[in-house]
Amino acid sequence: MKILIVDDEPLAISSLRRMVEALDDVSVVGSARSARAALHLCETQRPDLVLLDIEMPQMDGVTFARDLPAATAPLVVFITAYDQFAVDAFDIEATDYVLKPVDPDRLKQAIERARAQLLLRPLVQAVETAAQRFRPSGAAAPADIRETPVYWANVGGRTVRIPVCEIRHVEACRDYAYIHTGTDKHMVRETMAGLEDAFQGTPLHRIHRSHIVNLDRVQSVSRETGHHHVTLDTGEEIPVGRRFYSRLLEAIDMEAGEHP
């Protein structure tokens, strides 16, 4: 994997280069201290991945990433001291978001995530080509898989990219919340109201003052005397608050209407 490092601080570039060069099957094809120089290197070196600082003079990292030509754009992992840019990173479909000071294991994890995406690219392109070949004339193209909604979670000093489709449910725990994804559980310092707002327009719906569930994972809704609950595809039973019950039924009706 060919990697380009972009940061306006020489010491940051040297530190990242040492961490990258300690890994297997990767090479640093260049470094740049400005977005303009980085754009030129992207054209000449064709990196697979850019480790990109956000706050730089003249052109910030987010603007740089947006200006990359879509057809040949490398993957991007943001390396920054600030977590408030995570939403912008989500908007431009960054592969990962690593906070400074950079932990070598965390950087390795981000690079391996990028490697996995690169390995999948030929398969995705083949599927898209096949779909284009067999799509009826005038039919709308399917949404790019990168458009899958993503939630950026601040977890223990790092920002983790969680596809919404992987979230089974969320449960509150005092000033924190646990996001359950498959076999993983991420603890985030966030209120349920804040998460409810963040998940607007996705299949994740609040059904209790302490619970949010993914409707795509709900197998049934049970109404017993004085007690409502949903059963997930894992068999887990999640309680439904009385004041949320009618909203849950409305959301299910809307989902059913969109998928007859």
C-alpha positions in Angstrom: 0.0 0.0 0.0 1.4 3.4 -1.0 0.9 6.1 1.6 1.2 9.9 1.4 1.6 11.9 4.6 0.2 15.5 4.7 0.8 17.7 7.7 2.1 21.3 8.1 4.3 20.2 11.1 7.7 18.6 10.1 7.9 16.8 13.5 4.4 15.3 12.9 5.5 14.1 9.4 8.6 12.5 10.9 6.7 10.8 13.6 4.0 9.4 11.2 6.7 8.2 8.8 8.5 6.2 11.5 5.2 4.6 12.6 4.2 3.7 9.0 7.6 2.4 8.0 7.5 0.0 11.0 4.6 -1.7 9.4 4.6 -4.5 6.8 3.6 -4.2 3.2 3.4 -0.4 3.2 5.6 2.4 1.8 5.6 6.1 2.2 5.7 7.6 -1.3 6.0 11.2 -0.2 5.0 13.9 2.3 3.7 17.4 2.0 3.3 20.4 4.3 0.5 22.0 2.2 -2.6 20.8 0.5 -1.4 22.3 -2.8 1.8 20.2 -2.7 -0.2 17.2 -1.7 -2.5 17.5 -4.7 0.5 17.5 -7.0 1.9 14.4 -5.2 -1.5 12.6 -5.6 -1.3 13.2 -9.3 2.3 12.0 -9.7 2.6 9.2 -7.0 -1.0 7.9 -7.1 -1.0 6.9 -3.3 -3.6 4.4 -2.1 -4.0 6.2 1.2 -3.4 9.7 2.5 -2.7 10.4 6.2 -4.1 13.9 6.3 -4.0 16.7 8.9 -7.0 18.9 9.0 -5.8 22.3 10.1 -3.3 23.6 7.6 -2.6 27.0 6.1 -4.3 28.2 2.8 -6.4 25.0 2.3 -7.6 22.8 5.2 -7.6 19.0 5.0 -11.4 18.7 4.6 -11.3 21.0 1.5 -8.4 19.2 0.1 -10.2 15.8 0.4 -13.3 17.2 -1.2 -11.2 18.5 -4.2 -9.6 15.1 -4.9 -10.8 13.8 -8.3 -13.5 11.1 -7.6 -12.2 8.7 -10.2 -8.7 8.4 -8.8 -9.1 9.6 -5.3 -7.1 7.8 -2.6 -8.6 6.7 0.7 -8.2 9.3 3.5 -7.5 8.9 7.1 -7.6 12.1 9.1 -4.9 12.7 11.7 -5.9 15.6 13.9 -5.8 17.0 17.4 -9.4 18.0 17.3 -12.5 15.8 17.4 -15.0 18.5 16.3 -14.3 17.7 12.6 -15.6 14.2 12.8 -18.9 15.2 11.1 -17.0 16.8 8.2 -15.0 13.6 7.9 -18.2 11.6 7.7 -19.5 13.8 5.0 -16.6 13.1 2.7 -16.5 9.4 3.6 -13.2 9.3 5.3 -11.9 5.8 6.1 -11.0 6.7 9.7 -10.3 9.6 12.1 -7.3 9.4 14.4 -6.7 11.8 17.2 -3.3 13.2 18.1 -1.1 12.3 19.8 -1.1 9.3 17.6 -0.9 5.9 19.1 1.0 3.5 16.8 -1.5 0.7 17.4 -4.4 3.0 16.6 -2.7 4.1 13.4 -2.0 0.5 12.4 -5.7 -0.2 12.9 -6.7 2.7 10.7 -4.3 1.6 8.0 -5.5 -2.0 8.1 -9.1 -0.7 7.7 -8.0 1.1 4.6 -6.3 -2.0 3.3 -9.5 -4.0 3.7 -11.4 -1.3 1.8 -8.8 -1.4 -1.0 -9.1 -5.2 -1.3 -12.9 -4.9 -1.6 -12.7 -2.2 -4.4 -12.4 -4.7 -7.3 -15.3 -6.7 -6.0 -17.4 -3.6 -5.6 -16.5 -2.4 -9.1 -17.4 -5.8 -10.5 -20.8 -5.8 -8.8 -21.5 -2.2 -10.0 -20.5 -3.2 -13.5 -22.8 -6.2 -13.5 -25.7 -4.2 -12.0 -25.2 -1.6 -14.8 -25.2 -4.2 -17.4 -28.5 -5.8 -16.3 -30.3 -2.7 -15.1 -33.3 -1.8 -17.3 -32.9 1.3 -19.5 -33.7 4.4 -17.6 -33.7 2.7 -14.2 -32.1 4.6 -11.3 -28.7 3.5 -10.2 -28.4 1.9 -6.8 -26.9 4.0 -4.0 -23.2 3.7 -3.6 -22.3 1.5 -0.6 -20.2 4.3 0.8 -23.5 6.3 1.2 -24.5 4.0 4.0 -25.2 6.2 7.0 -22.3 6.3 9.5 -22.1 7.4 13.1 -18.7 8.7 14.4 -18.4 7.7 18.0 -15.9 9.3 20.4 -14.7 6.3 22.3 -11.8 6.5 24.8 -9.9 9.3 23.2 -10.4 8.1 19.6 -13.1 8.5 17.1 -14.6 5.3 15.7 -16.5 5.0 12.4 -19.6 2.8 13.0 -21.9 2.1 10.0 -25.5 2.5 11.2 -26.6 -0.8 9.7 -24.2 -2.6 12.1 -25.9 -1.1 15.2 -28.4 -3.4 16.9 -29.4 -1.2 19.7 -28.2 1.6 22.1 -28.8 1.6 25.9 -28.3 4.5 28.3 -26.1 4.2 31.4 -26.1 7.3 33.5 -24.0 10.0 31.6 -23.0 7.4 29.0 -24.5 5.2 26.4 -23.5 1.8 25.1 -23.7 1.2 21.3 -24.1 -2.5 20.5 -22.8 -3.7 17.2 -22.6 -7.4 16.6 -20.2 -8.7 19.2 -18.8 -5.2 20.1 -20.0 -2.7 22.6 -18.8 0.9 22.4 -19.2 3.3 25.4 -19.8 6.9 24.4 -20.3 10.0 26.6 -23.6 11.1 24.9 -27.2 11.6 26.0 -30.0 9.6 24.5 -31.6 12.8 23.2 -28.4 13.7 21.4 -28.1 10.2 19.9 -31.8 10.3 18.9 -31.1 13.5 17.0 -28.0 12.1 15.4 -29.9 9.0 14.1 -32.7 11.0 12.5 -33.5 9.6 9.1 -32.0 6.2 9.8 -33.6 2.9 11.0 -32.5 3.7 14.5 -35.5 4.8 16.6 -35.9 5.6 20.3 -38.4 3.2 22.0 -37.7 3.9 25.6 -36.1 6.6 27.7 -33.0 4.3 28.0 -33.1 2.4 24.6 -32.8 3.0 20.9 -33.2 0.1 18.5 -32.5 -0.6 14.8 -35.9 -1.4 13.2 -34.1 -3.5 10.6 -33.1 -5.8 13.5 -36.6 -6.0 15.1 -38.3 -9.4 14.6 -41.5 -8.8 16.6 -43.3 -6.3 18.9 -45.0 -7.8 21.9 -47.7 -6.1 23.9 -48.4 -7.7 27.3 -50.4 -6.4 30.2 -48.5 -3.4 31.5 -45.4 -4.3 29.5 -44.3 -3.8 25.9 -41.1 -5.1 24.3 -39.4 -5.7 21.0 -37.5 -8.9 20.1 -34.3 -8.4 18.0 -33.0 -10.9 15.5 -30.5 -12.0 18.2 -33.4 -13.0 20.5 -32.7 -10.0 22.9 -35.8 -8.4 24.3 -35.8 -4.6 24.7 -38.5 -2.8 26.7 -40.7 -0.3 25.0 -41.7 2.8 27.0 -45.4 3.5 27.2 -45.1 7.0 25.7 -42.9 5.6 22.8 -45.1 2.7 21.9 -47.4 4.6 19.4 -44.3 6.3 17.8 -42.8 2.8 17.4 -45.9 1.6 15.6 -45.9 4.6 13.3 -42.2 4.1 12.4 -42.9 0.4 11.6 -45.9 1.4 9.4 -43.6 3.9 7.6 -41.0 1.2 7.1 -43.6 -1.2 5.8 -44.9 1.5 3.3 -41.4 2.0 1.9 -40.8 -1.7 1.5 -44.1 -3.3 0.3 
